[in-house]
Structures are given as C-alpha cells and as structure tokens.
Amino acid sequence: MNRFLKVVGSKVINGLGENIIFRGVNLGGWLIQESWMCPVSGEDRKWANLDTLNVLKKRFTEEEVQEIFDTYQDHWITETDIKI
C-alpha cells in the first residue's frame, strides 16, 4: 500500500483511495506579520513582514529587533489559547 497522499482533481486521497479532509486552525499573523492581521496605522498598501523588519532595524539594534519578534511570537498565540 502506498502511504502517500495525492491530489486527484479537487480531492486529496490516501493510498486506499479514501478522500482525506484536512481540519485545523489558521494562526495567521503569528510567525509572519500579515497586513490584514496586523494593520499598520496610516498604511493603505499591503504591509509585509519584511516591511516591519526593515522599520524595526532602523530604530533598534539587531538584538533588540530579535527580542521584539520573540516577545511578539511568544504572546500572539499562547498555550492557553490552544487549550481553549
């Protein structure tokens, strides 16, 4: 039996030909800051993670930027959020 999943048309099937349905949550904005999840005041264009990084690099040292990102990622989604 082939254990790999494959796409057939618009379905994902397993080695037995069974349709596989993926279920999960979207943790958008957690590891990559997306403009629709983390809007930047006064910006009407799409804002990417790299834009945020570049602004922070102009204002802080490399160590401070890393600390900011670590703090953000540690608090955007917490263990308590997952347990709820």
Secondary structure, DSSP 8 states (H G I E B T S, - for coil): -----EEETTEEE-TTS-EE-------TTSSS--TTTS--TT--S---HHHHHHHHHHHS-HHHHHHHHHHHHHHHS-HHHHH-
